[in-house]
Amino acid sequence: MKKKIVAGILTLVMAVGMSSSAYAEIKRVNEIEPNDSFTKATNFSFVDYVILDGQMSSESDFDYFRFQAPNTGTFTIDCGILQDVPAGELEVVLYSKTGAVLKSKKLNSRNELRFDYQLTKDQVYYIGVETMHDTSFDYTIDFFEAN
């Protein structure tokens, strides 16, 4: 329950701060299991701001999300967790449609994991989430075009 309240507050604060002249369209996407490979990835369409919700169930869990870039530009991936997960035990990877690693980042000691990447319009990409932690935990990924 706390997670949903915190996520809702963060979403509201971020939406208000995005633009004073227009409201951002926010879309929430829950992972659909099994999504442990590119062929089983949870598909989503992109709007102004996407929040991906998932759960890592064990240290051998992998989650994949598939999307098509809405335009060419720099996009931000910002992963958040509310549980105490040691630094380095969560990794988010951006893949090309062929499976090539474009960028990856691991959770730091402040429980932060954020990076930017230049996407190309209409290209297919995958976001992969991987854990080395042996306890189940929830995560959210805020995904949006950087200004």
N, C-alpha and C positions, 0 to 999 in steps of 0.2 A: 504494500500500500504506500509506504514511504517513497518507493521508487517512482510510482506513478505520479505522486504529488510533486516530487522534485522535478521529474521530467516535464510535467505540465507547466510548472513555474518557469523552468529554463526555456521551454519552447515559447512561452508568452513573452518573456524578456527578449529573446533573440528576434522574434518576429517584430516586436515594436521597434527594436534597434536597427532593423534592416533597411527601412526606408520610411521617410516621413511623407512622401508624396503618393505612395502606393502600398497596398497590403500584399504581403508575400503569401503565396498559396503553399500551405504546409501539408505534406502527405506522410502518414505513418504506415510503415510496412513491417509486418511481423514475419519472421522467418517461417518457412513452411518445410517441416521435416519430411523426409530426409532431404537435406540440401548440402550434402557432403562431397559433391563433385560439380564440375562445370555443367555436366548434362542434367544434374538435378538441382541446379541453382534456383533460388527464389528470384523470379523475374519482377522487376518494377519499372514503371515509367517515371520519367523525371518531371518534376514541377519545380517551383522556385526553391523549395526547401524540403528535403526528405529526411525522415528519421527512421532508421532501420533498427528494429528491436530483435534481439536474439538471446539465446542462452547457450553457454558452453556447459556441457554435461559431464565431461571428463577430460583428462589430458590427451585423449586421442580424438577429440571432437574437432571437426572442421566445418565451417559454415561458408557458403558462397552465395553471393547476390549478383544478378546479371542486369545490366541496363545499357541503354543506348544514349550517348551524349546528345543533349538537346541543341547544343551549339559549341563553337570553338571558344575556349576560354579557360581560365584558371579556376579550378574547383577545390574545395576544402573538404577533407575527411577528418572528423573530430570524434574520437571514440571515448565514451565515458562509462565508468563502472562505479557502483556504489559499495561493493564489497572490497575487502582488503586482499588484493592480489599482488604478489611480489613483483618487483620490477623485472622486466624481461620475460614474464610468463604469459604475456598476451601479445600477439602480433597481428597487424592488419596489413594486407598486401593488395595492391592494385595490379591487376593483370590485363594484358591485351586479350583480344578475342582468340588468339592462338595459344594463350597460356604463358606468354612471356611475362616475367616480372618487370613491371614498370617502376614501382616504388614500394618500399615496405618500411614499416616502423614498429618498434616494440614499445610496450608500456614503460614509462620511466618511473623513477622512485617517488614522484609526486602524483602517481596514478593518472598521468596525462599521456595522450597519444594523439597527435595531430600532424597532418601534413597537407601540402598543396600539390596539385599536379595539373599540367596543361592538357586538357582533353580536346579531341577533334570531333566536330559535329558529325552525327550519324554513325560514328564508330561504336562497336560493341566493346564493353569492358566488364570485368568481374571484380568484385570486392571480396576478398577472402579473409576470414577471421580464424585464427588458430591459437590454441592454448597449450601450455606446458604445465598448467596448474591442475592439481588432482582433485579439486573441489568444484562443484557446480556453482556457476555465477551468471548473472544477467549482464548484458551490455546494451548500449545504444550507440549508434553511429549517426551523427548529424552530418549531412552531406548537402553542400550548397555551392553556388558560384561565388567565388571571392570577389570583392569589390576593389 
